[in-house]
Amino acid sequence: MSSEQNPTPEAAEESGPRPGRLTAAAALAALEGLALVVGGAWMLVGGLTGHPDDRTSAVTGGVTLIVLALLPLFAARGLLARRGWSRGPAIVTQIMALPVAYNMLNADSVAIPAGIVLAVVAVTALVLLVNPATTQALGIRGPGSAQK
């Protein structure tokens, strides 16, 4: 990897205050992470205390959601700290959210409004994460913009 893709923290700090777009992207990633934690906890508690059809699946699903929540939560923390590495996990989180939103939109249930919200959040976060102001604030330089 080149130093262009791995900026130093000092480079990001020198560029001024954190843009609102970066803060908004971090907030959306944190919101997704918190939603995964809540959903995982709900499944886990339901699996342990309720009468699910398959207790093992409920517990496994709950633990899986809680572990998956770590990716957007760490990404949000990194975005707030203006770490260049954090944009990758944040983008991956949004890309993973889009098929989930699509499946929710195709359901004939109360999941449709949740699918709409998830799709809007994922697309909005993607737009914010690839915005040039966000990229610059994270100290990420594109191809061909190496310092000479």
N, C-alpha and C positions, 0 to 999 in steps of 0.2 A: 504494500500500500504506500502511496505517496503522501507527503506531508500536506498536499492539497486536500486530501480526503480526511485527514486526521489533524484538524486545527488544534492549536494550543489554546488553553482556556484564556490566556492573556489576550489573544487575538480577538476573541469574542467580546471580552470586557472592554476593550479599547474603543469599540464601535459605538458607544453611547448607551442610552437607556434601552431596556428591553421593549421591543415593539408590542403593541397591543395584540397584533395578530399571533405572536408567539405565546403570549399569555393566554389568549383564547384557545389556541390549539392545545396547550397544556391543560387547561380547564376541561376541555372536551375529552381528552385522553383520561384524565382523572375521573371524570363522570362515568365513562365506560368501565373503568376499573372498579369503581365503587358499585356500579350496577352488577358486575360479575360477582363481586364479593357478596352482595345482598342475595342474588339469585342462588349462588352456591350455598350460602348459609341456610337459606330457606329449604333447599333440597336436602341438605345434610340433616337439619333438624327434623324435617318431615320424615326422612328415612329412618332416623333413630327413634323418634317418639311416636310417629303415626303408624298407620297400617298400609304402607305402599304395596303395590302388587309385587315388586321385587326390591327388597330392602338393600341388597348388595348394589344394584344399579343406582338406586337413589343416593346411597352414600358415596359411591364412586363418582357419580355425576356431580355431586356437591363439592367433593374435594377437588375434582378436575376444574370446575369453574373458579374455585378460590385460587388454585395455582395459576390458572390462565390470567387471573386478574393482576398478577404480578407484572406482566409485560406492560400493559398500559400505565400502571401506577409508577413503575420505574421510569418509563418514558416521560411521563408528565413531570416527574421530579427532575429529570435531566433537562427537559425543555425549560423549566423554570430557572434552572441553574445555568442555562445557555451552553449546554454540552452538545457538541456536534454529533456524537454517537447516538443521541436520543431520537433524532429524527427518523432513523431507520426503523427501530421498533415501533414508533408511533405510526409510521406509514403502514407497516405490516399489520398492525392492529386494525387500521381502517379498512385495509384490503380484505382482511378476514371477516370483518363485520358486514361487508356488502352481501356475500352469499347468504349469511344468516338473515339479514333483512329481507332479501328476496324470498327466502323460504317462508318467512313470517307473513309476507304480503300475499303469498299464494295459499295461505291457510284460510279455512272458513271458520274463523273464531275471533275471539277478542285479541288475538295476536296481531291482527292487521294494523291497528293504530300504533302498536309498539314497533312493528316493522317500518312504518312510515317514519317514526321518530328516529329509529336507528339508522335508516338510510340517510336522512337529512343530516344527522350528526356526523356520520362517516364521510359523506361527500364534503360537508363544510370543513371538517378537520383536514381532509386531504388537500382541499384548496388552500387552507391556511398554511399547511406544512410545506407545500411546494412554492409558496409565494416568495418572490425574490427578497423581500424585507426579512422574512423569517430565515431564509438561507443565509443571508448576510449576517444577521444577528447571531447565528450559530457558528459563524466563521467558516462556512463551507463555501469553497470556490468551485465553480463549474469547470468543465474541461476547457482547456485553451486559455485559462485566465491565471496561469502560473506567474509568479513574480519573477522578473528577470533582473 
